[in-house]
Amino acid sequence: MYAFLEYAKILSPEKTIFEFGKEVDVNAAKTFIPDDDTFMNDFLSSDWRNRLIFAGRAPQVWQAESPIGGQAGGNLLHLALSMISTAADVEHAVVRLVQQALSRISMRPLRENF
């Protein structure tokens, strides 16, 4: 800082406080003025009520008597999706999950009697 003040020719022994830039009132209300880029003209979608599907076999899929398998599948899905931010991440996420699965299988103790 000393070198800058000396270079800018504002260094003096009697001056100890220096301020740079413009003072900005951070509490001042900001006025929002929308422009053409603020709002989308069109949005491709459909009414969510037309996309609901109720399956007659839902109770079999839910596995209400033993939900552990469904929970494991849901956990795996959440783990996979947590690894993906863009389409380019999909292959890396799948490879990583397969490698983790293979390493868990290979670490299981071998049984003499199958």
N, C-alpha and C positions, 0 to 999 in steps of 0.2 A: 504494500500500500504506500509506503514511504516513497518508493521509486516512482510510482504513478503520480503522486502529488507533486513531487519535484519535477517530473517531466511535464506536467500540466501547468507548471509555474504558479501553483496556488499554495505551495507549502510556506507556512510562516510560523514562527515560534509562538505568536500570540493567538493564533487560530487553532482550536483543538477539535472543533466539530465541523464536519463537512457533509453536505447533502448533495446528492446527484439525482438527476431525473426529475420528472414532473410529479407533483403530489397528486395522489388519486384518492378520492373519497370512496372507500370501500363500502360504506354504509348507504351511499346514494342509491336510490331506486333506479333499476335499469329498465328502460322502456323496450319492450319487444315489438319489433315491426316485422311481421311476416313478409316474405317475398315469394317468388314463384317456386323456389327450391324447398320451401318449408313444408308444404303439403303435397301429398301424392294426388295426382289427378284420377288415377284408377288403381284399384286393388283387386287382384284376382282371388276370389274366395267364394265360398258358398256358406249358406246358413248352417250353423252347427247342428241345428235340429234335424237337418236332412242327412247328416253324416253319422248319426247314432245307429248302431247295429246291436240288436239284442239276440244273442245266440240261444237257441233252445237247449243246447248242451252245456251251457255255462257252468252248472253245478259240477259236471264231470271235470271241467277244466280247472275249476277253483280248487279242487282237491281238499274240500272242507274237513274230511276226516284226518288227513295227514298232509298238512300244508308245507312241510319241510322242503319237498322237492320244488314246489312253486316258488318258495322264498329263495331257494338257492339259485333258481333260474333268474329271478328278479334281481338278486344281488349281482349275479354275473353280468346281466344286462346293464345295470347301473355302473358297474366297474368299467365295462367296455365303453359306455358312453362318456364316462368321466375322462377317458384317455383321448377322446376325439373332439377337436375344436373345429377343424376344417376337413374337407373331403380327403385332403392329402394325408391326414392322420389315420385313416381307416386301416390301411394295410399294416402300418406299424403296430397299431393296437391289436389287430388280429394275430400277428406274428408273436407279439409279446405274451398274449394270453395263451396261445398254443404252447409256447416255450415253458410258461409257468406250469401248465397242466402236465406236460411231459416230464418236467423235473419232479413234480409231486408223485407221478406214477413211478418213476425210477427210484424214488427214495422210499417207497413202501417196502417193508420187510418181505422177503421171499418166503413163501409157505412151502413146506415140503409136501404136504398133501393138499391137492386142489379140491 
